[in-house]
Structures are given as structure tokens and as C-alpha cells.
Amino acid sequence: VIPDGMRDVLPVEAAELRAIEATLAGRFRAYGYDEVRTPALECAETLEAAGDPARAAGYRLYDDHGRALMLRTEMTAPVARLAASRLRDHRLPLRLSYVAESFRPVASQGGQTGEFVQAGAELLGLPGPEADAECLVVLCDALAAVGLPDARVATGTLAFHRELVAALGLSDEDAADLYEALADRDYPLVEAIAGGAGVSDEGRRSLERALELTGGADALDEARRLASSDGMEAAVDHLVRVHELVDDAGYSDRLSFDFGLLPALDYYTGIVFEAYAPGGGLPLATGGRYDDLVGRFDWPLPAVGLAIDVDRVHQALEDGPGVARPAPVLSFAGGLEDTERAAELRRAGVAVAAYAATARDLPAPSLRLDEGDYVLETPAKTVTRGSWRDVLKALGAR
Amino acid sequence: VNLRIALPAGDGFEPALSLLRRVRPDWTRASEGGEGAVVAIDERDVGAFVAAGALALGVAPKDRLAESRPRVAELLDLRLLPRRLVLAAPLAVAKPGGPAAAGGPAARRRLRVATSHPRLAGEYFTVAGERAELVTLAGPLAPALDAGLADAVVGIVPGDDVPDGCKVEALLLESSLRLIVARGARVHASGEVAALLSDLRTALEDA
């Protein structure tokens, strides 16, 4: 018996997941992101600093002194905590990455398991569109590297909406309700709140048009037409610059814009994005700028980051282009006794599972000694019979 | 991009299909195991199908969306199938102040409530500060009152109807059919989704 929402992962899937994680970690490394690890258990206040009630409702326990602990519900707040407490004397910007499990209580139809692995990258200490663009490029590159070049990254900005909502002249309470409805993407409720709060027809039309504004670079032109303040103009200029930089890096065809995109996390401050596979409903990756979060750990520092959900990437590969299978393991009957030959194969780059010489019906590919000859059988039942040299040649050993 | 849409099987299906046909006359209903853009799905499950991206679009009652909270984008109130989620108790025991007030069922240690919407019902009683024992039922709620399984029900009534022999104690939610879209489809099929949304808005305004 295992707890609700948890699951075991069996060998084939585990190998596939490990390969995805290794590819993602490798791409982060290619951009200079250093891997960090943080404890699975954090003090509850660290995770509560992220300010999302849904995530604050994680698995809790108490230490000997009655201090509230939590299994981490995400990695951005722990990495911000780590940077603020351990890396203050390092040169900025900091480029940090991780591949780690997080834990959340499961909700029915939530589409998420209680334990999930995220591969993420955080760029701390760098403001501006250049940092935002780097983050998007890393994301597009990483998704292409794992085999999802058709994934699209929907990009929006909170800076635009803050100005738009401020211009509506709502009370603090109505504005809070409106942001909650926006995060839930309940647009009829957004319209109802605006209507109930006496927002002008023009204000409601602007809001409606902004929320429905999706598409490629043309959406930025439309957003510029909607911009009614310097702040909104600046938000559009920012996205235009991000688009140019991502375009120069060769990834602008992966980017789309969505002005209805507002995540629930209250630590986001600027650009926000979510990546989707074709035909997928839930995001493969999420991210954005969170200039206020590191400051909650007493080190005010602009930051932007991304987190890729490894299980969703795996699912998208299974649903779409297929999962790359790791090289099969050779079953070597006699390998337990003939450790010299088994070691030679492994040194030559062949993965070998050793069995007793008497073992029969081993999983293919398999190797056994029969009347002085080696017999190599592939999964397709092709049989090679011959000397040790023939075996090495047939296996394509290095 | 070929978009497919889940419509709620049951009372909501025909009105939703009729509206959809006005803007997308070529969208045909999927035969069993066959091709077609329109798929009939239990109204409780439309959100799950769309959240996973199995179907890009869906139409579902607001009360079902509020109950299951699928991670979709809710685009438009279609103003079809108006109905209410209410707390109702038999007239014989209904009192001013609700079923938990003094006398009648309030003499019990806890109120037993049969419901089709346990999450919304639970949240209602938590906010109201009342203690209620919820019994979740898949079928009609009236037999729960008749058989003494529950003292009150939290369930759906069409329009302004009141359940037979009952008094409505509280209105939890006003519901109607909503157009929802998979969050991924909003990215990969943004043009098609925007065009459908615009056409449906126009059709609703014309009506």
C-alpha cells in the first residue's frame, strides 16, 4: 500500500524518465546553470513565502521543538531561500538549476500526482528583457532537446494587467476578486465582477479584448493598440524586445502571446509563461519573473525562472513523437562466472546483466556459450554464432 | 487544426448543439467510435476531458465546473440551461433561519445532507459555521428525504423551481452552461478558438 497520489515507477519508465532528466540537466548546463540541491523538508515559512494558499496547503509535520515543517511544494522558493542564505557573496547573476521531486496533496481531476519531478532553471540578479529572453530560449531549447520541438510557449505579462486593472478603478476587494478570477481563467466571472463594480462599458471592453488577445507577434501589435498608459506601452515594448531576442536565437516560432495568462502565484511580477505540447491540456512547463520573492528572504534581487514537469514531458512524448528508449541491456549467461568477459563488454560500452551459465530463456538481447561458440540473439531473434571477436563486432562494441 | 467539442449529455445537449450549429453548421456529432467534432459526455466529466486536452473544447454547467475545478479556461457564459444549486429541506421541518435553526432537525446533533455537489456543499457549511454530515449521491436526491437518509439536500433545481414539498433555505450558486477550452488549445489553436468565441458572442447578442 502506498499513500494516495504517490506511485512506484518500474524499470522501463524509470529509465525513460532518467534520460529526460539527464537531457534537461545537460541543456541547463549548456547555458551555464549550476545544479543545486535543497532539502525535501523545508521550514513551513519558507514555502509560505511564495504566497500561494494552494501550495501552502502541502504535507506538514512538526520537529522535536514543535516547529512546522513542510515537504517542499515547489522549488523556486527553496532556491530563492538557498541563494539568499548561502550565495550572497557570489558574483551576479546567479544561474542555478535543479532536478527534484516536490510534493502536493492531490485533488481530484487536478491532473497532478502527489509527488512530481521538476527540472528547473533560475536566473537571479538580472533584470530586463535580456534575462527574460534567455529563460525562454533555455525552455525552448530544453523542450526541443527532449524531443518536443512542436511545444509552444504562451507568454504574457503581469505588468500589462496591473495597469489595465488599476485603470478600472476597482476597490481593493473587487480587484482581489478579479485577480483570483483571472488566475482561475474564469472570464465570465471576470466580466461579472467588472460589471458589478460599475466599470464603464469601455473599461469592460478593454478588459475583454485583452483577455482574449492570443497569437503570434501580431498579438503584440493589437496589445499596443489597447495600451492606454505609459506603463502598458512599456509592458508591450518589453515583450517586443523579448520576442526580438528569442527570434535572434532561432526560437521565435515556438513563442506565442496570451494576454489572458495570469498565474495564481503571487510572487510573479513581470513576464509569465507556460509551455504546451500539441493536443496537451496542462502545461509542460511554467515560469516567469519574480522580482519580489528573493527579497522575502532579505535579499532584494530581480529573478526569472522556469520549471519543467518531467512526468508531463514523458506523457507528451508517449502521446506524440514517442519516447527514446535507452540502449537495451545484454543478458549474458555465464557472465556471473566469466567476470573477465563481462568486464570487457562493459568497458566497450555494452550494458551487461550477468547470469549463471546454466540460465535459459533470458530476455533478449542475450549471449551464451554453446559448445565452444558464443551465441548472440537479438530482440528480433537474429542469431550470431561465432568467436568472442565476432560477438564484439556484432555488438558494435567500442 | 481540427477542434473537437464535448457537449453535456442530457438536458444541456440539444440547446448547446443548437447554438453551436448556428455558428458551426458543419460540425457533426460523432457517431459511436466514429469521426465527428461534437462528442456527448456526462456533464460531470466534460471538465476532465477538456483539462487533459483529450477534447479541445467543452460545454458544461457552471455548477459542475465549480465542483470539479478542472484546470481549463472558462471563456463564455452561453446563458443556456439556467439552474440553481440550492440547500432545500422538507416544508415540514423548514424553519426561518434554515434547517439548522432551533426546533425540528436542529434538535439533532448534526444535520444530514444528501448532495450531488459535496465540495460546494461542504464549503457552504464551513463558511456558514454549520456542522453537516454530507452524503454524496450519484442519483436523484429526493428519495434521500423520503427514506430518511437525510434531513436536507444540496442539489440542482431548474430555473426558479423549488423541489417538491421543500423550501429553499439557501442559494449556493446560479448556474448556466459555459464554454471551456483546454489551456493548451488556447495556445496551439488560438486563432480557431478566438474565432469560435467571437462567433458565439455575436450569436448570443443576436439572440
Interface residues (C-beta under 8 A of the other chain):
Chain A: A107 S108 Q109 G110 G111 R152 V153 A154 D184 R185 D186 Y187 P188 L189 E212 T214 G215 S256 D258 G260 E274 Y276 A277 P278 G279 G280 G281 L282 P283
Chain B: G47 A48 V50 A51 A52 G53 A54 S68 R69 P70 R71 V72 A73 E74 L75 L76 D77 R178 A182 R183 G184 A185 R186 V187 H188 S190 G191 V193 A194 L197
